[in-house]
């Protein structure tokens, strides 16, 4: 699978609702950073019930 944003090989291919989007390392990091700047990441952590030991 190729990256959705460029022609590099996709390292990640997240899927939701049967739709897969390929992302290379660079674009995965960019999208993750964008997500981290919103409340969406906290919502996703809560939805996935992710607990980190402190």
C-alpha distance matrix in Angstrom:
0.0 3.8 6.8 8.9 11.9 11.3 9.5 8.9 6.3 5.6 8.5 9.1 8.0 11.5 12.8 16.1 17.9 15.2 12.9 9.6 8.7 6.1 8.7 9.7 13.1 15.2 14.0 13.9 17.5 18.5 17.6 19.3 22.3 22.6 22.6 25.1 27.4 27.8 29.3 26.0 25.3 28.7 28.3 25.0 26.8 29.6 27.6 25.9 29.3 28.3 31.4 31.7 34.8 36.9
3.8 0.0 3.8 6.4 8.6 7.6 5.9 5.8 4.7 4.8 8.6 9.6 9.2 12.5 14.3 17.4 19.4 17.1 14.2 11.0 8.8 5.8 7.2 7.7 11.5 12.8 11.5 12.4 15.8 16.3 15.9 18.0 20.6 20.8 21.3 23.9 25.9 26.6 28.5 25.4 24.8 28.5 28.2 25.2 27.2 30.2 28.4 26.9 30.3 29.1 32.2 32.2 35.4 37.1
6.8 3.8 0.0 3.8 5.4 5.3 5.7 5.6 5.9 4.7 8.0 8.5 8.6 11.3 13.5 16.3 18.8 17.2 13.9 10.7 7.5 4.5 4.3 5.3 9.1 9.7 7.9 9.2 12.5 12.7 12.3 14.7 17.1 17.1 17.9 20.5 22.3 23.1 25.2 22.3 21.8 25.6 25.6 22.8 24.8 27.9 26.3 25.1 28.5 27.1 30.1 30.1 33.3 34.8
8.9 6.4 3.8 0.0 3.8 6.0 7.6 8.8 9.6 8.1 11.1 10.5 9.6 11.3 12.8 14.9 17.0 15.8 12.1 9.7 6.2 5.4 6.0 8.3 11.6 11.5 8.7 10.1 13.4 12.6 11.5 14.6 16.8 16.0 16.8 19.9 21.2 21.6 23.8 20.8 21.0 24.7 24.3 21.9 24.4 27.1 25.5 24.8 28.3 27.3 30.5 30.7 34.2 35.6
11.9 8.6 5.4 3.8 0.0 3.8 7.1 8.6 10.7 9.8 12.5 12.4 12.4 14.0 15.9 17.8 20.1 19.3 15.6 13.3 9.6 8.4 7.3 8.4 11.2 9.9 7.1 9.9 12.4 10.9 10.7 14.1 15.5 14.7 16.4 19.2 20.1 20.9 23.6 21.1 21.3 25.1 25.1 23.0 25.3 28.3 27.0 26.5 29.8 28.5 31.5 31.4 34.7 35.8
11.3 7.6 5.3 6.0 3.8 0.0 3.8 5.7 8.7 9.3 12.2 13.3 13.8 16.1 18.3 20.6 22.9 21.6 18.0 15.4 11.9 9.7 8.5 8.1 11.0 9.9 8.5 11.5 13.7 12.8 13.4 16.5 17.8 17.6 19.4 21.9 22.9 24.1 26.9 24.4 24.2 28.0 28.3 26.0 28.1 31.2 30.0 29.2 32.4 30.9 33.7 33.3 36.5 37.6
9.5 5.9 5.7 7.6 7.1 3.8 0.0 3.8 6.7 8.6 11.9 13.6 14.1 17.0 19.1 21.8 23.9 22.1 18.7 15.8 12.8 10.1 9.7 8.8 12.1 11.9 11.2 13.6 16.1 15.8 16.5 19.2 20.8 20.9 22.4 24.9 26.2 27.4 29.9 27.3 26.9 30.7 30.9 28.3 30.2 33.4 32.0 30.8 34.1 32.6 35.4 35.0 38.1 39.4
8.9 5.8 5.6 8.8 8.6 5.7 3.8 0.0 3.8 6.2 8.9 11.4 12.7 15.9 18.5 21.6 24.1 22.2 19.2 15.8 12.9 9.5 8.3 6.2 9.2 9.7 9.9 11.9 14.2 14.7 15.6 17.8 19.5 20.3 21.6 23.7 25.4 26.8 29.2 26.7 25.7 29.4 29.9 27.1 28.6 32.0 30.8 29.3 32.3 30.5 33.1 32.6 35.5 36.8
6.3 4.7 5.9 9.6 10.7 8.7 6.7 3.8 0.0 3.8 6.4 9.2 10.5 14.1 16.6 20.0 22.5 20.4 17.7 14.1 11.9 8.2 7.8 6.1 9.1 10.9 11.1 11.9 14.6 15.9 16.3 17.9 20.2 21.2 22.0 24.0 26.1 27.4 29.4 26.5 25.4 28.9 29.3 26.1 27.5 30.8 29.4 27.6 30.7 28.9 31.6 31.1 34.0 35.6
5.6 4.8 4.7 8.1 9.8 9.3 8.6 6.2 3.8 0.0 3.8 5.5 6.8 10.3 13.0 16.4 19.2 17.3 14.7 11.0 8.8 5.0 4.7 4.3 7.5 9.9 9.3 9.1 12.4 13.8 13.6 14.9 17.7 18.6 18.9 21.0 23.3 24.3 26.1 23.1 21.9 25.4 25.6 22.4 23.9 27.1 25.6 23.8 27.0 25.4 28.2 27.9 31.0 32.7
8.5 8.6 8.0 11.1 12.5 12.2 11.9 8.9 6.4 3.8 0.0 3.8 6.9 9.9 13.2 16.7 19.8 18.2 16.1 12.3 10.5 7.2 6.0 4.9 6.1 9.5 9.7 8.4 11.1 13.5 13.4 13.7 16.6 18.2 18.1 19.7 22.4 23.6 25.1 22.2 20.5 23.8 24.3 21.0 21.8 25.2 24.1 21.8 24.7 22.8 25.3 24.9 27.7 29.6
9.1 9.6 8.5 10.5 12.4 13.3 13.6 11.4 9.2 5.5 3.8 0.0 3.8 6.2 9.6 13.1 16.3 15.1 13.1 9.5 8.1 5.8 5.2 6.5 7.5 10.5 9.6 7.2 10.4 12.7 11.5 11.7 15.1 16.3 15.6 17.4 20.4 21.0 22.2 19.1 17.5 20.8 20.9 17.5 18.7 21.9 20.5 18.4 21.5 19.9 22.8 22.8 25.9 27.9
8.0 9.2 8.6 9.6 12.4 13.8 14.1 12.7 10.5 6.8 6.9 3.8 0.0 3.8 6.4 10.0 12.9 11.4 9.5 5.8 5.2 4.4 6.1 8.9 10.8 13.3 11.4 9.4 13.0 14.5 12.6 13.2 16.8 17.2 16.2 18.6 21.3 21.4 22.3 18.8 17.8 21.1 20.6 17.1 18.9 21.7 19.7 18.0 21.4 20.4 23.7 24.2 27.5 29.7
11.5 12.5 11.3 11.3 14.0 16.1 17.0 15.9 14.1 10.3 9.9 6.2 3.8 0.0 3.8 6.9 10.3 9.8 8.2 5.6 5.8 7.0 8.2 11.4 12.6 14.7 12.4 9.8 13.1 14.4 11.6 11.8 15.6 15.7 13.9 16.4 19.2 18.8 19.2 15.6 14.8 17.9 17.1 13.6 15.6 18.2 16.0 14.6 18.2 17.6 21.0 22.0 25.5 27.7
12.8 14.3 13.5 12.8 15.9 18.3 19.1 18.5 16.6 13.0 13.2 9.6 6.4 3.8 0.0 3.8 6.7 6.1 5.3 4.3 6.6 9.1 11.2 14.6 16.3 18.2 15.6 13.3 16.5 17.4 14.4 14.8 18.4 18.0 15.9 18.7 21.3 20.2 20.2 16.5 16.3 19.0 17.4 14.2 16.6 18.5 15.7 14.7 18.4 18.6 22.3 23.8 27.3 29.8
16.1 17.4 16.3 14.9 17.8 20.6 21.8 21.6 20.0 16.4 16.7 13.1 10.0 6.9 3.8 0.0 3.8 5.4 5.4 6.7 9.0 12.1 14.1 17.6 19.1 20.6 17.7 15.5 18.4 18.8 15.3 15.7 19.2 18.1 15.7 18.6 20.9 19.1 18.7 15.0 15.5 17.9 15.6 12.8 15.7 17.0 13.9 13.7 17.5 18.3 22.1 24.1 27.7 30.1
17.9 19.4 18.8 17.0 20.1 22.9 23.9 24.1 22.5 19.2 19.8 16.3 12.9 10.3 6.7 3.8 0.0 3.8 5.5 8.5 11.3 14.7 17.1 20.8 22.6 24.0 20.9 19.0 22.0 22.2 18.7 19.3 22.6 21.2 18.8 21.8 23.8 21.8 21.2 17.5 18.5 20.5 17.8 15.4 18.4 19.1 15.7 15.9 19.6 21.0 24.7 27.0 30.6 33.1
15.2 17.1 17.2 15.8 19.3 21.6 22.1 22.2 20.4 17.3 18.2 15.1 11.4 9.8 6.1 5.4 3.8 0.0 3.8 6.5 10.0 13.1 16.1 19.6 21.8 23.5 20.7 18.9 22.3 22.7 19.5 20.4 23.9 22.8 20.7 23.7 26.0 24.3 24.0 20.3 20.9 23.2 20.9 18.1 20.9 21.9 18.6 18.2 21.9 22.9 26.7 28.7 32.2 34.8
12.9 14.2 13.9 12.1 15.6 18.0 18.7 19.2 17.7 14.7 16.1 13.1 9.5 8.2 5.3 5.4 5.5 3.8 0.0 3.8 6.7 10.1 13.1 16.7 19.2 20.6 17.5 16.2 19.7 19.8 16.6 18.1 21.4 20.2 18.5 21.9 23.8 22.4 22.7 19.0 19.8 22.5 20.5 17.8 20.8 22.3 19.3 19.0 22.8 23.4 27.1 28.8 32.4 34.7
9.6 11.0 10.7 9.7 13.3 15.4 15.8 15.8 14.1 11.0 12.3 9.5 5.8 5.6 4.3 6.7 8.5 6.5 3.8 0.0 3.8 6.5 9.7 13.2 15.7 17.4 14.7 13.3 17.0 17.5 14.7 16.1 19.6 18.9 17.5 20.6 22.9 22.1 22.7 19.0 19.2 22.2 20.8 17.7 20.3 22.4 19.7 18.8 22.6 22.6 26.2 27.4 31.0 33.2
8.7 8.8 7.5 6.2 9.6 11.9 12.8 12.9 11.9 8.8 10.5 8.1 5.2 5.8 6.6 9.0 11.3 10.0 6.7 3.8 0.0 3.8 6.5 10.2 12.9 14.1 11.1 10.3 14.0 14.2 11.7 13.7 16.9 16.2 15.5 18.7 20.7 20.3 21.5 18.1 18.1 21.6 20.6 17.7 20.3 22.8 20.6 19.8 23.4 22.9 26.4 27.2 30.8 32.7
6.1 5.8 4.5 5.4 8.4 9.7 10.1 9.5 8.2 5.0 7.2 5.8 4.4 7.0 9.1 12.1 14.7 13.1 10.1 6.5 3.8 0.0 3.8 6.9 10.0 11.6 9.3 8.8 12.6 13.3 11.8 13.6 16.7 16.7 16.5 19.3 21.4 21.7 23.3 20.0 19.5 23.0 22.6 19.5 21.6 24.5 22.6 21.4 24.8 23.8 27.0 27.4 30.7 32.6
8.7 7.2 4.3 6.0 7.3 8.5 9.7 8.3 7.8 4.7 6.0 5.2 6.1 8.2 11.2 14.1 17.1 16.1 13.1 9.7 6.5 3.8 0.0 3.8 6.5 7.9 5.8 5.4 9.1 9.9 9.1 10.9 13.6 14.1 14.4 16.8 19.0 19.8 21.7 18.8 17.9 21.6 21.8 18.9 20.6 23.8 22.5 21.2 24.4 22.9 25.8 25.7 29.0 30.5
9.7 7.7 5.3 8.3 8.4 8.1 8.8 6.2 6.1 4.3 4.9 6.5 8.9 11.4 14.6 17.6 20.8 19.6 16.7 13.2 10.2 6.9 3.8 0.0 3.8 5.6 5.5 6.0 8.6 10.0 10.5 12.0 14.2 15.4 16.2 18.0 20.1 21.6 23.8 21.2 19.9 23.5 24.2 21.3 22.6 26.0 25.1 23.5 26.4 24.4 27.0 26.4 29.4 30.7
13.1 11.5 9.1 11.6 11.2 11.0 12.1 9.2 9.1 7.5 6.1 7.5 10.8 12.6 16.3 19.1 22.6 21.8 19.2 15.7 12.9 10.0 6.5 3.8 0.0 3.8 5.6 5.1 6.2 8.7 10.0 10.4 12.2 14.3 15.2 16.2 18.5 20.5 22.6 20.4 18.5 22.0 23.2 20.5 21.2 24.8 24.4 22.6 25.1 22.7 24.9 23.9 26.6 27.7
15.2 12.8 9.7 11.5 9.9 9.9 11.9 9.7 10.9 9.9 9.5 10.5 13.3 14.7 18.2 20.6 24.0 23.5 20.6 17.4 14.1 11.6 7.9 5.6 3.8 0.0 3.8 5.5 5.3 6.3 8.8 10.0 10.7 12.5 14.3 15.3 17.0 19.3 21.9 20.1 18.6 22.1 23.5 21.2 22.2 25.8 25.6 24.3 26.7 24.4 26.4 25.3 28.1 28.8
14.0 11.5 7.9 8.7 7.1 8.5 11.2 9.9 11.1 9.3 9.7 9.6 11.4 12.4 15.6 17.7 20.9 20.7 17.5 14.7 11.1 9.3 5.8 5.5 5.6 3.8 0.0 3.8 5.3 4.9 6.0 8.4 9.7 10.4 12.1 14.0 15.5 17.2 19.8 17.7 16.7 20.5 21.4 19.2 20.7 24.1 23.6 22.6 25.4 23.5 25.9 25.3 28.5 29.3
13.9 12.4 9.2 10.1 9.9 11.5 13.6 11.9 11.9 9.1 8.4 7.2 9.4 9.8 13.3 15.5 19.0 18.9 16.2 13.3 10.3 8.8 5.4 6.0 5.1 5.5 3.8 0.0 3.8 5.5 5.2 6.0 8.5 9.9 10.4 12.1 14.4 15.8 17.9 15.5 14.1 17.7 18.7 16.1 17.4 20.9 20.4 19.1 21.8 19.9 22.4 21.9 25.1 26.1
17.5 15.8 12.5 13.4 12.4 13.7 16.1 14.2 14.6 12.4 11.1 10.4 13.0 13.1 16.5 18.4 22.0 22.3 19.7 17.0 14.0 12.6 9.1 8.6 6.2 5.3 5.3 3.8 0.0 3.8 5.5 5.0 6.0 8.6 9.7 10.3 12.4 14.7 17.0 15.4 13.5 16.9 18.6 16.5 17.2 20.8 21.0 19.8 22.0 19.6 21.6 20.6 23.6 24.2
18.5 16.3 12.7 12.6 10.9 12.8 15.8 14.7 15.9 13.8 13.5 12.7 14.5 14.4 17.4 18.8 22.2 22.7 19.8 17.5 14.2 13.3 9.9 10.0 8.7 6.3 4.9 5.5 3.8 0.0 3.8 5.5 5.2 6.2 8.6 9.8 10.9 13.2 16.1 14.7 13.7 17.2 18.7 17.1 18.4 21.7 21.9 21.3 23.7 21.6 23.7 23.0 26.0 26.4
17.6 15.9 12.3 11.5 10.7 13.4 16.5 15.6 16.3 13.6 13.4 11.5 12.6 11.6 14.4 15.3 18.7 19.5 16.6 14.7 11.7 11.8 9.1 10.5 10.0 8.8 6.0 5.2 5.5 3.8 0.0 3.8 5.4 5.0 6.1 8.6 10.0 11.2 13.8 11.8 11.2 14.9 15.8 14.1 15.9 19.0 18.8 18.5 21.1 19.5 22.1 21.9 25.2 25.9
19.3 18.0 14.7 14.6 14.1 16.5 19.2 17.8 17.9 14.9 13.7 11.7 13.2 11.8 14.8 15.7 19.3 20.4 18.1 16.1 13.7 13.6 10.9 12.0 10.4 10.0 8.4 6.0 5.0 5.5 3.8 0.0 3.8 5.4 5.0 6.1 8.7 10.2 12.2 10.4 8.6 12.2 13.7 11.9 13.0 16.4 16.6 16.0 18.2 16.3 18.5 18.1 21.5 22.1
22.3 20.6 17.1 16.8 15.5 17.8 20.8 19.5 20.2 17.7 16.6 15.1 16.8 15.6 18.4 19.2 22.6 23.9 21.4 19.6 16.9 16.7 13.6 14.2 12.2 10.7 9.7 8.5 6.0 5.2 5.4 3.8 0.0 3.8 5.4 5.0 6.4 9.1 11.9 11.2 9.7 12.8 14.9 13.9 14.8 18.0 18.8 18.5 20.3 18.2 19.9 19.1 22.2 22.2
22.6 20.8 17.1 16.0 14.7 17.6 20.9 20.3 21.2 18.6 18.2 16.3 17.2 15.7 18.0 18.1 21.2 22.8 20.2 18.9 16.2 16.7 14.1 15.4 14.3 12.5 10.4 9.9 8.6 6.2 5.0 5.4 3.8 0.0 3.8 5.5 5.3 7.1 10.3 9.6 9.4 12.7 14.1 13.6 15.3 18.0 18.5 18.9 21.0 19.5 21.6 21.3 24.6 24.7
22.6 21.3 17.9 16.8 16.4 19.4 22.4 21.6 22.0 18.9 18.1 15.6 16.2 13.9 15.9 15.7 18.8 20.7 18.5 17.5 15.5 16.5 14.4 16.2 15.2 14.3 12.1 10.4 9.7 8.6 6.1 5.0 5.4 3.8 0.0 3.8 5.4 5.5 7.7 6.1 5.9 9.4 10.5 9.8 11.7 14.3 14.7 15.3 17.4 16.1 18.4 18.6 22.1 22.5
25.1 23.9 20.5 19.9 19.2 21.9 24.9 23.7 24.0 21.0 19.7 17.4 18.6 16.4 18.7 18.6 21.8 23.7 21.9 20.6 18.7 19.3 16.8 18.0 16.2 15.3 14.0 12.1 10.3 9.8 8.6 6.1 5.0 5.5 3.8 0.0 3.8 5.4 7.3 7.2 5.5 8.1 10.5 10.3 11.0 13.7 15.1 15.4 16.7 15.0 16.6 16.3 19.5 19.5
27.4 25.9 22.3 21.2 20.1 22.9 26.2 25.4 26.1 23.3 22.4 20.4 21.3 19.2 21.3 20.9 23.8 26.0 23.8 22.9 20.7 21.4 19.0 20.1 18.5 17.0 15.5 14.4 12.4 10.9 10.0 8.7 6.4 5.3 5.4 3.8 0.0 3.8 7.0 8.2 8.0 10.0 12.1 12.9 13.9 16.1 17.5 18.4 19.6 18.2 19.6 19.3 22.3 21.9
27.8 26.6 23.1 21.6 20.9 24.1 27.4 26.8 27.4 24.3 23.6 21.0 21.4 18.8 20.2 19.1 21.8 24.3 22.4 22.1 20.3 21.7 19.8 21.6 20.5 19.3 17.2 15.8 14.7 13.2 11.2 10.2 9.1 7.1 5.5 5.4 3.8 0.0 3.8 5.3 6.6 8.2 9.4 10.8 12.5 14.0 15.2 16.8 18.1 17.4 19.1 19.5 22.8 22.6
29.3 28.5 25.2 23.8 23.6 26.9 29.9 29.2 29.4 26.1 25.1 22.2 22.3 19.2 20.2 18.7 21.2 24.0 22.7 22.7 21.5 23.3 21.7 23.8 22.6 21.9 19.8 17.9 17.0 16.1 13.8 12.2 11.9 10.3 7.7 7.3 7.0 3.8 0.0 3.8 5.5 5.5 6.3 8.7 10.2 10.9 12.4 14.4 15.3 15.1 16.8 17.8 21.0 21.0
26.0 25.4 22.3 20.8 21.1 24.4 27.3 26.7 26.5 23.1 22.2 19.1 18.8 15.6 16.5 15.0 17.5 20.3 19.0 19.0 18.1 20.0 18.8 21.2 20.4 20.1 17.7 15.5 15.4 14.7 11.8 10.4 11.2 9.6 6.1 7.2 8.2 5.3 3.8 0.0 3.8 5.5 5.0 6.0 8.6 9.8 10.2 12.1 13.8 13.8 16.3 17.5 21.1 21.7
25.3 24.8 21.8 21.0 21.3 24.2 26.9 25.7 25.4 21.9 20.5 17.5 17.8 14.8 16.3 15.5 18.5 20.9 19.8 19.2 18.1 19.5 17.9 19.9 18.5 18.6 16.7 14.1 13.5 13.7 11.2 8.6 9.7 9.4 5.9 5.5 8.0 6.6 5.5 3.8 0.0 3.8 5.3 5.0 6.1 8.6 9.7 10.4 11.9 11.0 13.3 14.1 17.7 18.4
28.7 28.5 25.6 24.7 25.1 28.0 30.7 29.4 28.9 25.4 23.8 20.8 21.1 17.9 19.0 17.9 20.5 23.2 22.5 22.2 21.6 23.0 21.6 23.5 22.0 22.1 20.5 17.7 16.9 17.2 14.9 12.2 12.8 12.7 9.4 8.1 10.0 8.2 5.5 5.5 3.8 0.0 3.8 5.4 5.1 6.2 8.6 9.9 10.2 9.7 11.4 12.6 16.0 16.5
28.3 28.2 25.6 24.3 25.1 28.3 30.9 29.9 29.3 25.6 24.3 20.9 20.6 17.1 17.4 15.6 17.8 20.9 20.5 20.8 20.6 22.6 21.8 24.2 23.2 23.5 21.4 18.7 18.6 18.7 15.8 13.7 14.9 14.1 10.5 10.5 12.1 9.4 6.3 5.0 5.3 3.8 0.0 3.8 5.5 5.1 6.1 8.6 9.6 10.4 12.8 14.9 18.3 19.3
25.0 25.2 22.8 21.9 23.0 26.0 28.3 27.1 26.1 22.4 21.0 17.5 17.1 13.6 14.2 12.8 15.4 18.1 17.8 17.7 17.7 19.5 18.9 21.3 20.5 21.2 19.2 16.1 16.5 17.1 14.1 11.9 13.9 13.6 9.8 10.3 12.9 10.8 8.7 6.0 5.0 5.4 3.8 0.0 3.8 5.4 4.9 6.1 8.3 8.6 11.8 13.8 17.5 19.1
26.8 27.2 24.8 24.4 25.3 28.1 30.2 28.6 27.5 23.9 21.8 18.7 18.9 15.6 16.6 15.7 18.4 20.9 20.8 20.3 20.3 21.6 20.6 22.6 21.2 22.2 20.7 17.4 17.2 18.4 15.9 13.0 14.8 15.3 11.7 11.0 13.9 12.5 10.2 8.6 6.1 5.1 5.5 3.8 0.0 3.8 5.5 5.2 5.8 5.2 8.0 10.1 13.7 15.4
29.6 30.2 27.9 27.1 28.3 31.2 33.4 32.0 30.8 27.1 25.2 21.9 21.7 18.2 18.5 17.0 19.1 21.9 22.3 22.4 22.8 24.5 23.8 26.0 24.8 25.8 24.1 20.9 20.8 21.7 19.0 16.4 18.0 18.0 14.3 13.7 16.1 14.0 10.9 9.8 8.6 6.2 5.1 5.4 3.8 0.0 3.8 5.5 4.8 6.4 8.7 11.6 14.8 16.5
27.6 28.4 26.3 25.5 27.0 30.0 32.0 30.8 29.4 25.6 24.1 20.5 19.7 16.0 15.7 13.9 15.7 18.6 19.3 19.7 20.6 22.6 22.5 25.1 24.4 25.6 23.6 20.4 21.0 21.9 18.8 16.6 18.8 18.5 14.7 15.1 17.5 15.2 12.4 10.2 9.7 8.6 6.1 4.9 5.5 3.8 0.0 3.8 5.4 7.9 11.1 14.2 17.5 19.6
25.9 26.9 25.1 24.8 26.5 29.2 30.8 29.3 27.6 23.8 21.8 18.4 18.0 14.6 14.7 13.7 15.9 18.2 19.0 18.8 19.8 21.4 21.2 23.5 22.6 24.3 22.6 19.1 19.8 21.3 18.5 16.0 18.5 18.9 15.3 15.4 18.4 16.8 14.4 12.1 10.4 9.9 8.6 6.1 5.2 5.5 3.8 0.0 3.8 5.5 9.1 12.1 15.4 18.0
29.3 30.3 28.5 28.3 29.8 32.4 34.1 32.3 30.7 27.0 24.7 21.5 21.4 18.2 18.4 17.5 19.6 21.9 22.8 22.6 23.4 24.8 24.4 26.4 25.1 26.7 25.4 21.8 22.0 23.7 21.1 18.2 20.3 21.0 17.4 16.7 19.6 18.1 15.3 13.8 11.9 10.2 9.6 8.3 5.8 4.8 5.4 3.8 0.0 3.8 6.3 9.9 12.8 15.4
28.3 29.1 27.1 27.3 28.5 30.9 32.6 30.5 28.9 25.4 22.8 19.9 20.4 17.6 18.6 18.3 21.0 22.9 23.4 22.6 22.9 23.8 22.9 24.4 22.7 24.4 23.5 19.9 19.6 21.6 19.5 16.3 18.2 19.5 16.1 15.0 18.2 17.4 15.1 13.8 11.0 9.7 10.4 8.6 5.2 6.4 7.9 5.5 3.8 0.0 3.8 6.6 10.0 12.6
31.4 32.2 30.1 30.5 31.5 33.7 35.4 33.1 31.6 28.2 25.3 22.8 23.7 21.0 22.3 22.1 24.7 26.7 27.1 26.2 26.4 27.0 25.8 27.0 24.9 26.4 25.9 22.4 21.6 23.7 22.1 18.5 19.9 21.6 18.4 16.6 19.6 19.1 16.8 16.3 13.3 11.4 12.8 11.8 8.0 8.7 11.1 9.1 6.3 3.8 0.0 3.8 6.5 9.2
31.7 32.2 30.1 30.7 31.4 33.3 35.0 32.6 31.1 27.9 24.9 22.8 24.2 22.0 23.8 24.1 27.0 28.7 28.8 27.4 27.2 27.4 25.7 26.4 23.9 25.3 25.3 21.9 20.6 23.0 21.9 18.1 19.1 21.3 18.6 16.3 19.3 19.5 17.8 17.5 14.1 12.6 14.9 13.8 10.1 11.6 14.2 12.1 9.9 6.6 3.8 0.0 3.8 6.2
34.8 35.4 33.3 34.2 34.7 36.5 38.1 35.5 34.0 31.0 27.7 25.9 27.5 25.5 27.3 27.7 30.6 32.2 32.4 31.0 30.8 30.7 29.0 29.4 26.6 28.1 28.5 25.1 23.6 26.0 25.2 21.5 22.2 24.6 22.1 19.5 22.3 22.8 21.0 21.1 17.7 16.0 18.3 17.5 13.7 14.8 17.5 15.4 12.8 10.0 6.5 3.8 0.0 3.8
36.9 37.1 34.8 35.6 35.8 37.6 39.4 36.8 35.6 32.7 29.6 27.9 29.7 27.7 29.8 30.1 33.1 34.8 34.7 33.2 32.7 32.6 30.5 30.7 27.7 28.8 29.3 26.1 24.2 26.4 25.9 22.1 22.2 24.7 22.5 19.5 21.9 22.6 21.0 21.7 18.4 16.5 19.3 19.1 15.4 16.5 19.6 18.0 15.4 12.6 9.2 6.2 3.8 0.0
